[in-house]
Amino acid sequence: MKKVDQHQYIINLIKNDEWMMRVLRAAKTLELPDWWVCAGFVRSKVWDTLHDFQERTRLADIDVVYFNPDDLNKESEKKYESMLHEQISGLPWSVKNEARMHLVNDDFEPYTSTVDAISKFPETVTALGVRLNEQGEVILAAPCGIEDVLSMEVRPTDSYRRTEDRRNKYKERVKKKNWNAVWFKVRVVE
């Protein structure tokens, strides 16, 4: 499969999943700057499909991320989560402003955009985001590529290869996530 076909393959998986489209439409109503639904939301769909799962794997959270350097107030994120709960209750919504997340991840420089922040997630297979454009079409951001998620190989992003501390955080996180217990074809690369 060509790179363009692979990219479109992931978009089609999401576009043809009514539940995922409902989540994306809900997120879009918030009108957040530079917003994306990311990480496990995308990765789990791809891996569930590649494992021929008939039922969706339960998500620990639905990560909605955005970039607004003019409002670094954590309470704003909680307000947006409440708004999403009003639209679709019972989902594990998590809203974060990536303009302030370098403060949480204190060994990182400030991010320049949401996609910049996504590129610095611990694993390449979670460094994925989707959103709807103005025409309601699914857009995929994959700053670390899509090859790893499609080949089901977990490896650290460049940011998490740079220092021993980050490499250790990557290893701890992968061990804690234990993705192999759910998706048996997944292979972790140190």
Legacy VTK file of the C-alpha trace (Angstrom):
# vtk DataFile Version 3.0
C-alpha trace
ASCII
DATASET POLYDATA
POINTS 190 float
0.000 0.000 0.000
1.338 3.430 -0.953
1.814 6.120 1.695
-1.131 8.149 0.344
-3.310 5.016 0.358
-2.256 4.243 3.955
-3.130 7.773 5.028
-6.521 7.500 3.317
-7.023 4.025 4.812
-6.884 5.489 8.334
-9.142 8.387 7.358
-11.661 5.930 5.875
-11.636 3.782 9.028
-12.682 6.841 11.010
-15.030 8.291 8.388
-16.920 4.970 8.217
-17.260 4.682 11.999
-20.424 6.536 13.058
-19.440 6.586 16.741
-16.060 8.179 15.942
-17.698 10.721 13.662
-20.157 11.593 16.436
-17.197 12.200 18.790
-15.477 14.386 16.185
-18.645 16.384 15.508
-19.056 16.985 19.257
-15.454 18.187 19.567
-15.879 20.463 16.551
-18.809 22.281 18.199
-16.442 23.666 20.851
-14.750 25.734 18.122
-11.385 25.398 19.849
-8.309 26.786 18.086
-6.125 24.125 16.412
-8.163 21.249 17.918
-7.612 17.521 17.384
-8.872 14.266 18.890
-5.745 12.228 19.300
-3.700 9.327 20.626
-5.610 6.175 21.583
-8.744 7.368 19.808
-6.946 6.842 16.476
-4.460 4.123 17.452
-7.056 1.821 18.995
-9.293 2.005 15.920
-6.404 1.048 13.654
-5.250 -1.803 15.902
-8.788 -3.086 16.500
-9.276 -3.251 12.734
-5.904 -4.931 12.087
-6.771 -7.511 14.760
-10.224 -8.105 13.221
-11.939 -7.201 16.497
-15.703 -7.036 16.118
-16.123 -4.816 19.179
-14.342 -1.547 19.913
-11.659 -1.698 22.585
-12.642 0.464 25.541
-10.747 3.763 25.677
-9.303 5.012 28.965
-9.968 8.540 27.698
-10.871 10.517 24.615
-8.140 13.112 24.253
-9.322 16.405 22.784
-6.374 18.765 22.458
-6.152 22.351 21.270
-3.732 25.294 21.273
-4.632 28.604 22.896
-1.692 30.559 24.381
-4.095 33.355 25.443
-5.899 31.173 28.005
-3.684 28.860 30.052
-6.353 28.397 32.704
-6.898 24.729 33.585
-10.505 25.532 34.518
-11.190 26.341 30.851
-10.284 22.760 29.960
-12.736 21.483 32.603
-15.443 23.760 31.184
-14.916 22.248 27.719
-15.031 18.724 29.170
-18.386 19.583 30.792
-19.687 20.876 27.477
-18.704 17.602 25.802
-20.347 15.588 28.597
-23.547 17.555 27.961
-23.441 16.522 24.303
-22.419 12.877 24.803
-22.520 11.688 28.384
-20.749 8.624 29.669
-17.585 9.076 27.607
-14.169 9.585 29.243
-13.548 13.064 27.824
-10.164 14.676 28.500
-9.543 18.187 27.159
-6.074 19.737 27.274
-4.645 23.007 26.004
-1.254 22.084 24.548
-0.139 25.710 24.954
0.242 24.978 28.683
1.212 21.288 28.644
4.957 21.992 28.494
4.479 23.158 32.096
3.213 19.677 32.983
5.944 18.015 30.919
8.554 20.253 32.494
11.533 19.059 30.498
10.019 20.300 27.210
10.239 23.696 25.552
6.869 25.400 24.931
5.019 23.823 22.021
4.338 25.918 18.932
1.070 24.233 17.896
-1.061 21.236 18.707
0.626 19.123 16.027
4.022 20.114 17.460
2.835 18.832 20.856
1.475 15.617 19.298
4.884 15.035 17.690
6.363 14.992 21.203
4.041 12.333 22.627
5.981 9.344 24.019
5.251 6.798 21.246
4.957 7.191 17.492
1.788 5.052 17.505
0.012 7.601 19.728
1.381 10.657 17.902
-1.752 10.801 15.753
-4.662 13.198 15.642
-7.852 13.645 13.653
-10.312 16.480 13.283
-13.007 17.731 10.944
-12.290 20.571 8.559
-14.842 23.283 7.707
-16.462 20.956 5.152
-16.814 18.187 7.741
-14.099 16.013 6.186
-11.742 13.978 8.372
-8.181 15.335 8.484
-5.336 13.186 9.845
-2.205 14.593 11.508
0.642 12.109 11.823
3.794 14.124 12.560
5.770 10.924 13.279
4.285 9.028 10.345
1.775 6.175 10.192
4.087 3.287 9.419
4.483 2.212 13.068
0.773 2.195 13.872
0.059 0.165 10.716
2.902 -2.293 11.351
1.889 -2.391 15.049
5.398 -1.526 16.235
5.594 0.645 19.331
8.689 2.827 19.473
9.573 6.139 21.090
9.217 9.414 19.237
12.395 11.380 18.561
11.627 13.520 21.629
11.590 10.455 23.852
14.853 9.125 22.423
16.817 12.272 23.316
17.527 11.801 26.998
17.865 8.882 29.349
15.103 10.280 31.549
12.658 10.404 28.629
13.713 6.934 27.432
12.974 5.625 30.919
9.575 7.366 30.950
8.817 5.751 27.595
9.751 2.302 28.910
7.688 2.757 32.085
4.686 3.971 30.122
4.811 1.109 27.610
5.107 -1.413 30.429
2.163 0.162 32.260
-0.008 0.314 29.123
0.626 -3.390 28.407
-0.903 -3.114 24.933
0.084 -6.709 24.116
-2.529 -7.935 26.588
-5.219 -6.464 24.305
-3.575 -6.468 20.860
-1.444 -9.614 20.613
0.200 -8.643 17.280
1.742 -5.483 18.751
5.515 -5.497 19.127
7.373 -3.089 21.424
10.689 -1.722 20.158
12.990 -0.326 22.843
LINES 1 191
190 0 1 2 3 4 5 6 7 8 9 10 11 12 13 14 15 16 17 18 19 20 21 22 23 24 25 26 27 28 29 30 31 32 33 34 35 36 37 38 39 40 41 42 43 44 45 46 47 48 49 50 51 52 53 54 55 56 57 58 59 60 61 62 63 64 65 66 67 68 69 70 71 72 73 74 75 76 77 78 79 80 81 82 83 84 85 86 87 88 89 90 91 92 93 94 95 96 97 98 99 100 101 102 103 104 105 106 107 108 109 110 111 112 113 114 115 116 117 118 119 120 121 122 123 124 125 126 127 128 129 130 131 132 133 134 135 136 137 138 139 140 141 142 143 144 145 146 147 148 149 150 151 152 153 154 155 156 157 158 159 160 161 162 163 164 165 166 167 168 169 170 171 172 173 174 175 176 177 178 179 180 181 182 183 184 185 186 187 188 189
